[in-house]
Amino acid sequence: MLQIKNLNITFGHGTAKNHALKEISLSVQRGESCGLVGESGSGKSTVLNCISGLLNNWSGTINMHGKALQRKRRMEFYRKVQMVFQDPYGSLHPRHTVDTTLKEPVAIHGLGNANQRVEKVLSEVGLGPQFRFRFPHQLSGGQRQRVAVARALILEPELLLLDEPTSALDVSIQAEVLNLLKDIRGKRQLTYLLVSHNLAVVAHMCDKILIMNQGEIVEKITCAQLQRGDLQQQYTRQLLLASKGYNRTAIDQFQDY
């Protein structure tokens, strides 16, 4: 489905120059769920932004179905690839109803049957017809993120790019949204590339996990390896320990990598 080879991107110039991605290579098979994990600033979201076309000053190759993606994407690319952003408060237009938000991509791509598609996708994400004509300020954080998921699904894509889709939500709501995404993947046979700083979230959602640090992939593991604690890199061990909750004694022993 997706193959990346030697992806590099640099921001800034001179002393402010930041080599944000360094020779990133990964592959995701059709129907697979792959997780990118690392602390803030490790380059996880930048990888998604390069794939989605939000950034175009990268070098390397990004292939989808074996065909190289150009920096300027064709319209059909966005039928196949959709993104769910971290912030459900910022990713929805405050003056558009849910109905308008969901119908817009249908109109852009000329799909037709907009009302039927809206009703179907709202049902799929667990929102009834009573939510259709509400504005974002009339929804909870979890409901807004369900709308964001519905907006991505309404074009019937093959690949979903998930940029920390639950980190802005209350803990009690996070599990609901994650289980929803997991169920949808199974029903639609979707492929996921999920970004998170939380190893527990990725272990629940993904088949394989790529650990990122300072713009590089430092370790590739399976979910089974993570559960066994079969980790090669000390950085990965620290991430796992940090994901289990605050431990002052352990944190005092952490090192920078």
Stockholm file with secondary structure:
# STOCKHOLM 1.0

chainA/1-257         MLQIKNLNITFGHGTAKNHALKEISLSVQRGESCGLVGESGSGKSTVLNCISGLLNNWSGTINMHGKALQRKRRMEFYRKVQMVFQDPYGSLHPRHTVDTTLKEPVAIHGLGNANQRVEKVLSEVGLGPQFRFRFPHQLSGGQRQRVAVARALILEPELLLLDEPTSALDVSIQAEVLNLLKDIRGKRQLTYLLVSHNLAVVAHMCDKILIMNQGEIVEKITCAQLQRGDLQQQYTRQLLLASKGYNRTAIDQFQDY
#=GR chainA/1-257 SS CEEEEEEEEEESCGGGCEEEEEEEEEEECTTCEEEEECSTTSSHHHHHHHHHTSCCCCEEEEEETTEECCSSCCHHHHHHEEEECSCTTTSSCTTSCHHHHHHHHHHHTTCCCHHHHHHHHHHHTTCCGGGTTCCGGGSCHHHHHHHHHHHHHTTCCSEEEEESTTTTSCHHHHHHHHHHHHHHHHHHTCEEEEEESCHHHHHHHCSEEEEEETTEEEEEEEHHHHHHTCCCCHHHHHHHHHHTCCCHHHHHTCCCC
#=GC SS_cons         CEEEEEEEEEESCGGGCEEEEEEEEEEECTTCEEEEECSTTSSHHHHHHHHHTSCCCCEEEEEETTEECCSSCCHHHHHHEEEECSCTTTSSCTTSCHHHHHHHHHHHTTCCCHHHHHHHHHHHTTCCGGGTTCCGGGSCHHHHHHHHHHHHHTTCCSEEEEESTTTTSCHHHHHHHHHHHHHHHHHHTCEEEEEESCHHHHHHHCSEEEEEETTEEEEEEEHHHHHHTCCCCHHHHHHHHHHTCCCHHHHHTCCCC
//
